[in-house]
Amino acid sequence: RDAIDAIRDRRDYDRKRDLARRFNWSLSDLHAALGRQKLRRLGSDMAWRMETTERYRTACPYEEWRLRGTQPWYRYVVGIDTAYALPRLAARGVEAINPLEPWELLHRRAGLDIRGFATAEVVATKTVSLPLWPGMTETEVDQVCRVLEVL
């Protein structure tokens, strides 16, 4: 019961007179229903991501970038020059993104010398996140794989 009260206290943040950390985690009935449906498909969505990333790994000549041991895949990020890859992917109908733009780097926002943050600079200019979302058709996944093979 104490845990439920603590959760409600964090969820119901209005009209509180202390400075405890609280968040607006309230869901409408519609959002709760959508969340329940997504949870029912979680296992199949995770399996699809694993299968698709294996297909990308087979087709892609570039190094994958990920944190060790993180499964399933949320993004499939490869190490390739962003300025080179993004226009070529787009020209072939593959919508990819740079998952971390240089302007987002905190050291740049703080006005610090970029030479002190070489790894962050490489990640921001040499990574591309390929499309990876449940609901992609086999044709779309095949197209990404074909483009990767000739990129």
TABEL-V467541 format. One record per residue. N is the residue number from 1. RES is the residue in one small letter. OMEGA is omega in degrees with one decimal (999 if undefined). BURIAL is b if it has 24 or more other C-alpha atoms within 12 Angstrom, else e. Layout:
N,RES,OMEGA,BURIAL  N,RES,OMEGA,BURIAL
This chain:
1,r,179.3,e  2,d,179.8,e  3,a,179.5,e  4,i,178.3,e  5,d,178.6,e  6,a,178.4,e  7,i,178.4,e  8,r,179.0,e  9,d,178.6,b  10,r,-178.3,e  11,r,-175.4,e  12,d,-168.2,e  13,y,-176.9,e  14,d,173.1,e  15,r,175.4,e  16,k,-174.9,e  17,r,176.1,e  18,d,-176.8,e  19,l,178.0,e  20,a,-179.9,e  21,r,179.0,e  22,r,-177.6,e  23,f,176.0,e  24,n,-179.5,e  25,w,-179.1,e  26,s,177.0,e  27,l,170.5,e  28,s,177.4,e  29,d,179.4,e  30,l,-179.9,e  31,h,177.0,e  32,a,178.4,e  33,a,177.3,e  34,l,178.7,e  35,g,178.3,e  36,r,178.2,e  37,q,178.7,e  38,k,178.9,e  39,l,178.2,e  40,r,-178.9,e  41,r,-173.6,e  42,l,-178.7,e  43,g,-179.4,e  44,s,176.8,e  45,d,178.7,e  46,m,178.4,e  47,a,178.5,e  48,w,179.2,b  49,r,179.8,b  50,m,178.6,b  51,e,-177.4,e  52,t,178.9,b  53,t,175.7,b  54,e,176.0,e  55,r,177.9,b  56,y,-178.8,b  57,r,179.6,b  58,t,-175.4,e  59,a,-168.8,b  60,c,178.3,b  61,p,-176.1,e  62,y,-179.5,b  63,e,175.1,e  64,e,179.1,b  65,w,177.0,b  66,r,174.2,e  67,l,-179.1,e  68,r,173.2,e  69,g,-179.8,e  70,t,178.0,e  71,q,-7.5,e  72,p,-176.9,b  73,w,170.6,b  74,y,175.5,b  75,r,170.4,b  76,y,-174.1,b  77,v,178.7,b  78,v,178.5,b  79,g,179.1,b  80,i,-179.7,b  81,d,-175.4,b  82,t,-177.9,b  83,a,177.4,e  84,y,-168.3,e  85,a,-172.7,b  86,l,178.8,b  87,p,179.5,e  88,r,176.0,e  89,l,-178.9,b  90,a,179.8,e  91,a,179.2,e  92,r,173.6,e  93,g,178.8,e  94,v,-179.3,b  95,e,178.9,b  96,a,179.8,b  97,i,166.9,b  98,n,-173.6,b  99,p,179.7,b  100,l,-178.8,e  101,e,179.6,e  102,p,-178.5,b  103,w,179.9,e  104,e,-175.7,e  105,l,-174.9,b  106,l,-179.4,e  107,h,175.8,e  108,r,178.9,e  109,r,179.4,e  110,a,179.2,e  111,g,-179.1,e  112,l,-179.6,e  113,d,-176.2,e  114,i,180.0,e  115,r,178.7,e  116,g,-175.1,e  117,f,-173.2,e  118,a,-178.4,e  119,t,178.7,e  120,a,179.8,e  121,e,177.9,b  122,v,-179.4,b  123,v,-176.3,b  124,a,-177.6,b  125,t,-174.9,b  126,k,176.6,b  127,t,177.4,b  128,v,176.8,b  129,s,-178.7,b  130,l,179.5,b  131,p,-179.4,b  132,l,179.1,b  133,w,177.1,b  134,p,-175.2,b  135,g,173.1,e  136,m,177.8,e  137,t,175.5,e  138,e,178.4,e  139,t,179.4,e  140,e,177.8,e  141,v,176.8,b  142,d,-179.8,e  143,q,177.8,b  144,v,-179.2,b  145,c,178.8,b  146,r,180.0,e  147,v,179.1,b  148,l,-177.4,b  149,e,-177.3,e  150,v,-176.4,e  151,l,999,e
